[in-house]
Amino acid sequence: MVTLKGQPMATPFPLAHSPVSASRNVHSTGDSNISSDLTIIGNVSSKGSVTLDGTIEGNIYCTSLIVTGNGRINGGIVANQEVTVQGQVKGTIRGRRVMLQASAKVEGDIFHQGIGIEMGTRYDGTLRWTEDEHAFTEPQFPARANAAEGGESDGHA
């Protein structure tokens, strides 16, 4: 139990048994769902599968991705395995297997090793089959120049 200005306040679990501590990082490799009431402005990275029913204004990096009929991405997609699009994507798609379903609206190039496009899909871009395995991995960005020179870095670009 926590008290605030003399008033008791309930906690969901005892503070001594908090599931997240300052000395520990939490990583999820499971499935993630981004619901229809959520808009993310910025890049998203997951080591697992993602189902997008909301909106992402930025790039997404994941193992596999399903963009549902309500899902929207204004940015690039890099999926280590499979991308299924039922909603809207404006940006480059990179996935080993890419499936555009009939309700999909896609503007951008697609780099793939296998493609499926259903009748009725709206697609404007270039399809490019690639052997380059690096096309399907999240890019590694170098540290900021001032951090490399011994300066302080706040972790923001």
Backbone as ProteinMPNN parsed JSONL, in Angstrom:
{"seq_chain_A": "MVTLKGQPMATPFPLAHSPVSASRNVHSTGDSNISSDLTIIGNVSSKGSVTLDGTIEGNIYCTSLIVTGNGRINGGIVANQEVTVQGQVKGTIRGRRVMLQASAKVEGDIFHQGIGIEMGTRYDGTLRWTEDEHAFTEPQFPARANAAEGGESDGHA", "coords_chain_A": {"N_chain_A": [[0.846, -1.171, 0.0], [0.565, 2.226, -0.825], [1.005, 5.549, 0.311], [-0.293, 8.77, -0.268], [-0.032, 12.014, 0.47], [-1.034, 11.373, 2.996], [-3.227, 9.799, 2.364], [-4.289, 6.525, 1.694], [-3.259, 4.574, -1.119], [-4.052, 2.274, -3.56], [-2.03, -0.328, -4.913], [-1.272, -2.316, -7.802], [0.213, -4.569, -7.217], [2.389, -5.75, -4.637], [4.932, -3.395, -3.82], [7.517, -4.33, -3.349], [7.633, -6.532, -4.916], [7.63, -5.776, -7.569], [7.187, -6.174, -11.082], [8.927, -4.945, -12.861], [12.063, -3.684, -12.613], [14.474, -1.095, -11.935], [16.991, -1.949, -12.642], [16.778, -3.774, -14.64], [16.114, -4.785, -17.96], [13.249, -5.0, -20.041], [12.186, -7.162, -22.454], [10.186, -8.007, -25.205], [9.35, -10.759, -27.087], [7.177, -11.781, -28.167], [3.879, -11.841, -29.666], [2.51, -8.758, -30.815], [-0.079, -6.352, -30.563], [-1.485, -3.597, -32.127], [-3.926, -1.503, -31.49], [-7.029, -0.192, -32.947], [-7.573, 2.312, -31.894], [-5.193, 3.565, -31.521], [-2.531, 5.679, -32.419], [0.683, 5.826, -33.584], [3.42, 7.887, -33.625], [6.365, 7.856, -35.001], [9.132, 5.508, -35.108], [8.688, 1.933, -34.995], [9.707, -1.028, -33.391], [9.958, -4.496, -33.218], [10.698, -7.718, -31.952], [9.1, -9.76, -32.514], [5.954, -10.872, -33.9], [3.623, -8.59, -35.392], [0.389, -7.229, -35.25], [-1.393, -4.841, -36.865], [-3.881, -2.658, -36.278], [-4.291, -0.086, -35.963], [-2.692, 3.09, -36.484], [0.452, 3.93, -37.881], [2.802, 6.405, -38.055], [5.536, 6.391, -39.366], [8.408, 4.198, -39.551], [8.31, 0.578, -39.456], [9.75, -2.229, -37.942], [9.97, -5.67, -37.823], [9.308, -9.215, -37.144], [7.154, -10.495, -38.465], [4.25, -9.097, -40.064], [0.902, -8.027, -39.921], [-1.237, -5.963, -41.519], [-4.22, -4.87, -40.812], [-7.588, -4.401, -42.179], [-8.351, -1.938, -41.104], [-5.904, -0.869, -40.521], [-3.138, 1.414, -40.9], [-0.215, 2.614, -42.442], [2.181, 5.06, -42.72], [4.961, 5.084, -43.886], [7.983, 3.087, -43.954], [8.171, -0.528, -44.188], [9.838, -3.197, -42.724], [10.151, -6.493, -42.635], [11.251, -9.449, -41.3], [10.21, -11.901, -42.038], [7.192, -12.366, -43.031], [4.755, -10.264, -44.655], [1.496, -9.164, -44.535], [-0.996, -7.391, -46.116], [-3.957, -5.745, -45.638], [-5.001, -3.309, -45.276], [-3.961, 0.12, -45.549], [-0.911, 1.235, -46.969], [1.686, 3.52, -47.269], [4.612, 3.669, -48.497], [7.829, 1.998, -48.633], [7.921, -1.542, -48.819], [9.511, -4.252, -47.342], [9.916, -7.568, -47.321], [10.266, -11.081, -46.869], [8.175, -12.752, -47.734], [5.351, -11.429, -49.223], [2.01, -10.482, -49.059], [-0.643, -9.074, -50.671], [-3.824, -8.309, -50.002], [-7.221, -8.238, -51.288], [-8.473, -5.901, -50.303], [-6.407, -4.155, -49.893], [-4.484, -1.122, -50.117], [-1.805, 0.151, -51.549], [1.036, 2.201, -51.829], [4.1, 2.342, -53.06], [7.396, 0.883, -53.363], [8.058, -2.656, -53.464], [10.11, -4.995, -52.021], [10.997, -8.317, -52.231], [10.875, -11.959, -51.77], [8.948, -13.559, -52.472], [5.713, -13.119, -53.7], [2.264, -12.251, -53.451], [-0.698, -11.198, -54.915], [-3.922, -10.256, -54.611], [-6.869, -10.146, -56.686], [-8.304, -7.002, -57.186], [-6.789, -5.497, -55.484], [-5.332, -2.336, -54.807], [-2.529, -1.059, -56.125], [0.397, 0.809, -56.424], [3.453, 1.04, -57.573], [6.737, -0.472, -57.641], [7.61, -3.831, -58.144], [10.117, -5.788, -56.762], [12.154, -8.484, -56.89], [14.443, -9.873, -54.664], [17.677, -11.121, -53.746], [19.16, -10.291, -51.692], [19.838, -10.688, -48.427], [20.109, -8.817, -46.427], [18.229, -6.948, -46.951], [15.996, -7.477, -45.5], [16.378, -6.974, -42.835], [16.558, -5.053, -39.796], [17.949, -1.826, -40.01], [21.194, -0.924, -38.778], [22.112, 1.797, -37.012], [24.826, 4.12, -36.874], [26.502, 5.391, -33.909], [25.878, 8.684, -32.63], [27.804, 11.432, -33.874], [29.003, 13.224, -31.975], [28.99, 11.675, -29.686], [30.772, 9.674, -30.357], [33.071, 11.136, -30.388], [33.632, 11.477, -27.783], [31.918, 13.168, -26.529], [28.898, 14.114, -24.747], [25.889, 12.24, -24.979], [22.427, 12.266, -25.426], [20.888, 10.23, -26.277], [19.042, 10.755, -28.176], [18.201, 11.401, -31.566]], "CA_chain_A": [[0.0, 0.0, 0.0], [1.298, 3.479, -0.923], [0.215, 6.676, 0.799], [-0.049, 10.033, -0.922], [-0.606, 13.058, 1.323], [-1.78, 10.753, 4.084], [-4.321, 8.972, 1.853], [-3.79, 5.267, 1.128], [-3.469, 4.392, -2.544], [-3.86, 0.862, -3.894], [-1.101, -0.675, -5.977], [-1.709, -3.582, -8.37], [0.996, -5.646, -6.628], [3.29, -5.187, -3.638], [6.069, -2.708, -4.421], [8.715, -5.148, -3.239], [7.579, -7.576, -5.937], [7.348, -5.127, -8.843], [7.697, -6.977, -12.187], [9.941, -4.201, -13.594], [12.953, -2.952, -11.725], [15.338, -0.163, -12.652], [18.218, -2.599, -13.08], [16.452, -4.858, -15.563], [15.423, -4.415, -19.19], [12.165, -5.9, -20.402], [12.117, -7.375, -23.9], [9.106, -8.886, -25.621], [9.556, -11.396, -28.382], [5.893, -12.375, -28.506], [3.023, -11.108, -30.594], [2.065, -7.435, -30.376], [-1.259, -5.829, -31.252], [-1.668, -2.151, -32.069], [-5.375, -1.422, -31.698], [-7.542, 0.836, -33.85], [-7.626, 3.624, -31.251], [-3.819, 3.981, -31.248], [-1.699, 6.233, -33.48], [2.067, 5.943, -33.156], [4.213, 8.788, -34.45], [7.739, 7.435, -34.753], [9.438, 4.159, -35.57], [8.304, 0.814, -34.127], [10.579, -2.177, -33.566], [9.534, -5.657, -32.452], [11.387, -8.958, -32.297], [8.061, -10.742, -32.769], [4.947, -10.562, -34.907], [2.798, -7.431, -35.067], [-0.875, -7.025, -35.945], [-1.669, -3.41, -36.832], [-5.254, -2.241, -36.537], [-4.24, 1.364, -35.782], [-1.931, 3.887, -37.442], [1.845, 4.229, -37.596], [3.424, 7.453, -38.865], [6.953, 6.077, -39.206], [8.791, 2.879, -40.043], [8.136, -0.548, -38.547], [10.678, -3.337, -38.111], [9.429, -6.797, -37.057], [9.475, -10.53, -37.763], [6.064, -10.568, -39.441], [3.302, -8.006, -39.873], [-0.413, -8.03, -40.56], [-1.902, -4.668, -41.517], [-5.635, -5.204, -40.99], [-8.351, -3.482, -43.006], [-8.345, -0.621, -40.462], [-4.522, -0.471, -40.296], [-2.549, 2.404, -41.798], [1.193, 2.926, -42.227], [2.781, 6.076, -43.576], [6.378, 4.838, -43.626], [8.47, 1.829, -44.49], [7.996, -1.794, -43.469], [10.888, -4.2, -42.882], [9.745, -7.69, -41.897], [12.18, -10.547, -41.495], [9.51, -13.033, -42.641], [6.01, -12.183, -43.874], [3.921, -9.076, -44.548], [0.165, -9.285, -45.122], [-1.629, -6.073, -46.103], [-5.384, -5.631, -45.933], [-5.294, -1.877, -45.132], [-3.247, 1.078, -46.382], [0.518, 1.455, -46.736], [2.371, 4.48, -48.139], [6.024, 3.511, -48.2], [8.486, 0.79, -49.132], [7.718, -2.789, -48.071], [10.575, -5.245, -47.495], [9.548, -8.787, -46.615], [10.552, -12.288, -47.661], [6.9, -13.077, -48.381], [4.424, -10.298, -49.134], [0.678, -10.787, -49.58], [-1.554, -7.939, -50.741], [-5.179, -8.821, -50.137], [-8.085, -7.442, -52.165], [-8.812, -4.61, -49.693], [-5.175, -3.385, -49.69], [-4.142, 0.062, -50.913], [-0.372, 0.289, -51.301], [1.818, 3.091, -52.678], [5.514, 2.2, -52.728], [8.086, -0.281, -53.914], [8.053, -3.869, -52.644], [11.256, -5.891, -52.172], [10.444, -9.579, -51.742], [11.334, -13.225, -52.334], [7.702, -14.216, -52.847], [4.655, -12.093, -53.69], [0.911, -12.638, -53.819], [-1.554, -10.02, -55.036], [-5.289, -10.653, -54.941], [-7.641, -9.303, -57.585], [-8.975, -5.909, -56.48], [-5.785, -4.719, -54.755], [-4.859, -1.099, -55.425], [-1.091, -1.035, -55.914], [1.154, 1.701, -57.289], [4.855, 0.933, -57.189], [7.552, -1.425, -58.388], [7.908, -5.087, -57.47], [11.523, -6.144, -56.974], [12.599, -9.707, -56.251], [15.828, -9.651, -54.225], [18.4, -12.172, -53.035], [19.884, -9.624, -50.616], [19.276, -11.013, -47.106], [20.14, -7.612, -45.597], [17.046, -6.147, -47.267], [14.919, -7.845, -44.587], [16.805, -6.788, -41.445], [16.517, -3.682, -39.307], [19.253, -1.183, -40.191], [21.94, -0.552, -37.571], [22.577, 3.166, -37.197], [26.015, 4.415, -36.071], [26.309, 6.322, -32.8], [26.002, 10.084, -33.028], [29.194, 11.868, -34.022], [29.548, 13.802, -30.747], [29.187, 10.585, -28.729], [31.981, 8.988, -30.783], [34.198, 11.998, -30.081], [33.756, 11.591, -26.336], [30.922, 14.112, -26.012], [27.72, 13.54, -24.125], [24.787, 11.921, -25.872], [21.186, 12.063, -24.676], [20.191, 9.086, -26.841], [18.075, 11.199, -29.18], [18.814, 11.839, -32.826]], "C_chain_A": [[0.894, 1.236, 0.0], [0.418, 4.574, -0.363], [0.648, 7.933, 0.072], [-0.776, 11.088, -0.129], [-1.504, 12.456, 2.388], [-2.91, 9.852, 3.651], [-3.758, 7.673, 1.287], [-4.16, 5.158, -0.343], [-3.158, 2.935, -2.876], [-2.817, 0.714, -4.989], [-1.513, -2.036, -6.514], [-0.95, -4.781, -7.819], [1.912, -5.008, -5.597], [4.514, -4.576, -4.3], [7.346, -3.533, -4.369], [8.776, -6.223, -4.32], [7.219, -7.005, -7.303], [7.947, -5.938, -9.989], [8.792, -6.269, -12.978], [10.791, -3.45, -12.585], [13.885, -2.094, -12.556], [16.573, -0.844, -13.22], [17.979, -3.679, -14.129], [15.737, -4.306, -16.793], [14.355, -5.447, -19.487], [12.099, -5.969, -21.923], [10.976, -8.331, -24.195], [9.436, -9.462, -26.981], [8.269, -12.061, -28.844], [5.142, -11.526, -29.514], [2.589, -9.79, -29.973], [0.872, -7.014, -31.21], [-1.329, -4.329, -31.044], [-3.114, -1.903, -32.465], [-5.787, -0.191, -32.5], [-7.592, 2.223, -33.226], [-6.236, 4.2, -30.983], [-3.139, 4.484, -32.51], [-0.305, 6.397, -32.914], [2.789, 6.839, -34.145], [5.669, 8.517, -34.097], [7.918, 6.004, -35.219], [9.073, 3.121, -34.525], [9.222, -0.358, -34.438], [10.108, -3.302, -32.659], [10.336, -6.872, -32.898], [10.387, -10.063, -32.604], [7.154, -10.305, -33.902], [4.088, -9.397, -34.435], [1.526, -7.478, -35.903], [-1.24, -5.562, -35.757], [-3.11, -3.146, -37.235], [-5.372, -0.724, -36.409], [-3.419, 2.021, -36.871], [-0.503, 4.065, -36.958], [2.308, 5.284, -38.595], [4.92, 7.313, -38.652], [7.213, 4.685, -39.736], [8.505, 1.811, -39.001], [9.085, -1.667, -38.947], [10.171, -4.48, -37.24], [9.719, -8.113, -37.772], [8.407, -10.745, -38.822], [5.028, -9.522, -39.073], [2.011, -8.298, -40.607], [-0.973, -6.625, -40.406], [-3.364, -4.961, -41.822], [-6.324, -4.166, -41.877], [-8.427, -2.077, -42.439], [-6.944, -0.058, -40.318], [-4.001, 0.481, -41.36], [-1.08, 2.585, -41.429], [1.607, 3.981, -43.237], [4.278, 6.03, -43.265], [6.75, 3.479, -44.162], [8.195, 0.646, -43.582], [9.202, -2.667, -43.773], [10.491, -5.369, -42.001], [10.656, -8.841, -42.29], [11.515, -11.724, -42.207], [8.389, -12.572, -43.579], [5.285, -10.877, -43.585], [2.602, -9.371, -45.246], [-0.513, -7.933, -44.999], [-3.083, -6.207, -46.53], [-5.794, -4.158, -45.941], [-4.454, -1.037, -46.066], [-1.787, 1.212, -45.964], [1.007, 2.465, -47.755], [3.834, 4.437, -47.741], [6.532, 2.189, -48.737], [8.187, -0.391, -48.215], [8.868, -3.722, -48.398], [10.194, -6.45, -46.651], [9.84, -9.989, -47.482], [9.309, -12.725, -48.438], [5.951, -11.91, -48.151], [3.114, -10.7, -49.785], [-0.169, -9.521, -49.518], [-2.95, -8.487, -50.984], [-6.056, -7.806, -50.854], [-8.405, -6.056, -51.613], [-7.602, -3.689, -49.534], [-5.07, -2.206, -50.649], [-2.694, 0.381, -50.584], [0.246, 1.222, -52.332], [3.26, 2.974, -52.238], [6.086, 0.934, -53.319], [8.036, -1.438, -52.929], [9.263, -4.712, -53.023], [10.872, -7.198, -51.508], [11.208, -10.77, -52.294], [10.131, -14.095, -52.698], [6.575, -13.214, -52.702], [3.323, -12.715, -54.074], [0.046, -11.39, -53.837], [-2.932, -10.482, -55.466], [-5.929, -9.659, -55.901], [-8.372, -8.249, -56.756], [-8.018, -5.04, -55.676], [-5.451, -3.455, -55.532], [-3.38, -0.974, -55.09], [-0.429, -0.125, -56.928], [2.601, 1.69, -56.813], [5.559, -0.076, -58.065], [7.779, -2.661, -57.54], [9.338, -5.472, -57.798], [11.861, -7.398, -56.179], [14.053, -9.49, -55.873], [16.392, -10.87, -53.52], [19.098, -11.61, -51.802], [19.212, -9.875, -49.27], [19.238, -9.795, -46.193], [18.934, -6.705, -45.862], [15.932, -6.372, -46.255], [15.314, -7.726, -43.116], [16.757, -5.312, -41.082], [17.893, -3.05, -39.466], [19.879, -0.848, -38.839], [22.528, 0.829, -37.815], [23.81, 3.413, -36.336], [25.676, 5.392, -34.958], [26.493, 7.742, -33.323], [27.457, 10.51, -33.007], [29.762, 12.407, -32.712], [29.756, 12.733, -29.678], [30.474, 9.839, -29.07], [33.227, 9.807, -30.451], [34.359, 12.211, -28.587], [32.778, 12.561, -25.72], [29.754, 13.373, -25.396], [26.653, 13.277, -25.181], [23.562, 11.685, -25.029], [20.369, 10.922, -25.238], [19.164, 9.453, -27.884], [18.8, 11.672, -30.404], [18.467, 13.276, -33.098]], "O_chain_A": [[1.874, 1.291, 0.743], [-0.799, 4.537, -0.541], [1.838, 8.132, -0.173], [-2.005, 11.073, -0.055], [-2.596, 12.959, 2.654], [-3.511, 9.189, 4.496], [-2.834, 7.714, 0.475], [-5.233, 5.593, -0.762], [-2.101, 2.427, -2.502], [-2.737, 1.547, -5.892], [-2.054, -2.846, -5.762], [-1.425, -5.91, -7.942], [2.183, -3.811, -5.689], [5.076, -5.155, -5.23], [8.177, -3.434, -5.272], [9.845, -6.762, -4.606], [6.572, -7.677, -8.105], [9.1, -6.358, -9.896], [9.529, -6.931, -13.707], [10.273, -2.664, -11.791], [14.065, -2.339, -13.749], [17.147, -0.355, -14.193], [18.9, -4.422, -14.467], [14.854, -3.457, -16.673], [14.536, -6.634, -19.214], [11.971, -4.945, -22.594], [10.816, -9.346, -23.517], [9.764, -8.729, -27.915], [8.275, -12.823, -29.811], [5.699, -10.617, -30.129], [2.334, -9.706, -28.772], [0.812, -7.282, -32.41], [-1.241, -3.847, -29.915], [-3.487, -2.07, -33.626], [-4.994, 0.729, -32.703], [-7.649, 3.217, -33.949], [-6.11, 5.212, -30.294], [-3.157, 3.816, -33.544], [-0.124, 7.038, -31.879], [2.775, 6.59, -35.35], [6.143, 8.901, -33.028], [6.968, 5.365, -35.671], [9.137, 3.383, -33.324], [9.489, -0.654, -35.603], [9.885, -3.091, -31.468], [10.618, -7.035, -34.085], [10.783, -11.184, -32.921], [7.525, -9.488, -34.745], [3.852, -9.23, -33.239], [1.57, -7.733, -37.106], [-1.382, -5.092, -34.628], [-3.507, -3.378, -38.377], [-6.418, -0.146, -36.707], [-3.43, 1.59, -38.024], [-0.265, 4.318, -35.777], [2.223, 5.095, -39.808], [5.507, 8.036, -37.847], [6.322, 4.061, -40.313], [8.461, 2.098, -37.805], [9.21, -2.01, -40.122], [9.961, -4.292, -36.042], [10.296, -8.131, -38.859], [8.714, -11.131, -39.95], [4.933, -9.108, -37.918], [2.012, -8.751, -41.752], [-1.163, -6.15, -39.286], [-3.712, -5.267, -42.962], [-5.713, -3.174, -42.274], [-8.555, -1.115, -43.197], [-6.795, 1.127, -40.019], [-4.35, 0.388, -42.537], [-0.737, 2.695, -40.252], [1.414, 3.824, -44.443], [4.79, 6.833, -42.485], [5.92, 2.792, -44.759], [8.01, 0.794, -42.374], [9.556, -2.862, -44.936], [10.49, -5.261, -40.775], [10.807, -9.16, -43.47], [12.191, -12.473, -42.913], [8.609, -12.407, -44.779], [5.203, -10.434, -42.44], [2.585, -9.778, -46.407], [-0.599, -7.38, -43.902], [-3.398, -6.702, -47.612], [-6.809, -3.796, -46.538], [-4.243, -1.4, -47.223], [-1.466, 1.291, -44.778], [0.784, 2.306, -48.955], [4.25, 5.079, -46.776], [5.763, 1.365, -49.233], [8.198, -0.259, -46.991], [9.175, -3.964, -49.566], [10.151, -6.372, -45.423], [9.681, -9.93, -48.701], [9.376, -13.027, -49.629], [5.77, -11.46, -47.02], [3.093, -11.195, -50.912], [-0.387, -8.963, -48.443], [-3.229, -9.058, -52.038], [-5.674, -6.646, -51.007], [-8.592, -5.12, -52.39], [-7.755, -2.553, -49.084], [-5.491, -2.267, -51.804], [-2.385, 0.828, -49.479], [0.029, 1.077, -53.535], [3.619, 3.451, -51.162], [5.356, 0.029, -53.723], [7.978, -1.234, -51.717], [9.43, -5.098, -54.18], [10.464, -7.203, -50.347], [12.07, -10.627, -53.162], [10.284, -15.221, -53.171], [6.487, -12.527, -51.684], [3.266, -13.603, -54.925], [0.054, -10.61, -52.885], [-3.098, -11.035, -56.553], [-5.574, -8.48, -55.922], [-8.987, -8.571, -55.74], [-8.396, -3.957, -55.23], [-5.304, -3.484, -56.754], [-3.01, -0.806, -53.928], [-0.651, -0.252, -58.132], [2.928, 2.263, -55.774], [5.041, -0.484, -59.104], [8.102, -2.558, -56.357], [9.734, -5.484, -58.963], [11.858, -7.382, -54.948], [14.826, -8.975, -56.681], [15.685, -11.565, -52.791], [19.576, -12.37, -50.959], [18.138, -9.336, -49.001], [18.418, -9.742, -45.276], [18.656, -5.796, -45.079], [15.017, -5.555, -46.154], [14.663, -8.308, -42.249], [16.896, -4.439, -41.938], [18.898, -3.659, -39.101], [19.177, -0.529, -37.88], [23.346, 1.012, -38.717], [23.854, 2.972, -35.187], [24.694, 6.129, -35.041], [27.171, 7.969, -34.325], [28.249, 10.003, -32.213], [30.897, 12.081, -32.363], [30.639, 12.888, -28.834], [31.195, 9.414, -28.168], [34.308, 9.251, -30.256], [35.154, 13.053, -28.17], [32.798, 12.766, -24.507], [29.641, 12.152, -25.513], [26.54, 14.015, -26.159], [23.629, 10.981, -24.022], [19.272, 10.651, -24.748], [18.484, 8.581, -28.426], [19.874, 12.268, -30.318], [18.889, 13.831, -34.113]]}, "name": "protein", "num_of_chains": 1, "seq": "MVTLKGQPMATPFPLAHSPVSASRNVHSTGDSNISSDLTIIGNVSSKGSVTLDGTIEGNIYCTSLIVTGNGRINGGIVANQEVTVQGQVKGTIRGRRVMLQASAKVEGDIFHQGIGIEMGTRYDGTLRWTEDEHAFTEPQFPARANAAEGGESDGHA"}
